[in-house]
Amino acid sequence: MKPENTKLLCTFTTVHELDSIIELIQKYYTLAFNKIYVLENINDQNQLVLTYNILDVKLSAEKIPFSTISVHRKKQTNTIYTINSINKLIEANNNGILDKSYKIDWSTLENCVLVTAYGKLKIVNTKLNKILEI
């Protein structure tokens, strides 16, 4: 059962910075499930994506680790995404038209992280590296 008032966060980091980012996460957040999922970028094994649920407390900007965003997850396909990235995906697949009723084929986005960078859709193919029990 999911605790109420949780927020799914995603932090982008590198293999080299992993330990220090984990320390920051533990310092500033109360993890809802005591787990941090470490996803590896398939195209660059040095790039990692950490996902974790925190208890939804008021976040202050100085306590958010660098390269951390609030995200959503499509459980059936393990797709991590932002609302802006979904809007860009719909526009890209629907002749530039943002239609909120457009049906997304989630099966094509399995194990992906969808974000926007500089106003463009970025899709990162990932695989589970490990699950850290905190």
Secondary structure by P-SEA (a helix, b strand, c coil): ccccbbbbbbbbbcccaaaaaaaaaaacccccccbbbbbcccccccbbbbbbccccccccccccccccccccccccccccccaaaaaaaaaaaccccccccccccccccccbbbbbcccbbbbbbbcccccccc
